[in-house]
């Protein structure tokens, strides 16, 4: 609100000069209340409250008028106070292992886009693959009485599972469908994803296959992919001819380092399976630098199908996952549950990865079904 000081002429008292506009400035500093919004919009306090909450029995014209009034006078609301008068807030808790990994950035985008035009606000917590930290993050978010939760992975520790079960709110576990699920789940089987990729590589003649990974202590999904891949090799009476694994967070630079170590140990590998595209890309950079032809001399296989997997000469083979779709579908389930559309219905949505072999082998198919 603009103040024209010309509207407030200077006045004097016997003691001092008095500036009447100063009182108006001070008034502007006070917290704006719902009553102020209602007055500015010309509606009742109850109508203003319902309009701001997006109640379906309030006309769109009134909702627009109230929201415009709230914006004009700087009203932000008091969700903490509101939470004391109802069971749950409008928060959606989202627990992810990491935010530096672009994989989870795509998942976040799906969640935020799906919740964008609703009354629900996502609140993110990061665990860095640490189970103790995961428990504390989930416990802290639950203390704010969220309307629902999105948690990464299955196979949660007993203590974490217990607090989620006792919260008695809609829950969606994402990224992984292997293992015991508490409520709803969106994702795919990582063990099957590893198995399917091994089957695809065996079908096009790959035999001397190595493994390079960065399975951190509690990255259960990467570990499952390795188990599935190795199971397919065992069925073909094979095993990894070389394995290099480091308990660290994945990165391109780590992939380069591990690739050098693997080739020193086993220079005659014809294919390498990586835990994800990041470290596979780092391995590709090392091969380019050393003059190793990818893929005719060595096939590099990543996971997730990120842009980096097909942005360089010697395109990586990979499993393309719908990361944004996983976030979107999880948020949609919670929206249905939290708005009462399907208040008691758990869902299981499987978004199978798509295998792309790229130009890994001459005359090989680009996709494997």
Secondary structure, 3 states (H helix, E strand, C coil): CCCCHHHCCCEECCCCEECHHHHHHHHHCCCCCHHHHHHHHCCCHHHHHHHHCCCCCCCHHHHHHHHHHHHHHCCCCCHHHHHCCCCCCCEEEEEECCCCCHHHHHHHHHHHHHHCCCCCEEEEEECCCCHHHHHHHHHHHHCCCCCEEEEECCCCCHHHHHHHHHHCCEEEEEEECCCCCCCEEEEECHHHHHHHHHHHHHHCCCCCEEEEECCCCCCHHHHHHHHHHHHHHHHCCCCCCEEEECCCCCCHHHHHHHHHHHHHHCCCCCEEEECCHHHHHHHHHHHHHHCCCCCCCCEEECCECCHHHHCCCCCCEEEECCHHHHHHHHHHHHHHHHCCCCCCCCCEEECCCEEECCCCCCCCCCEEC
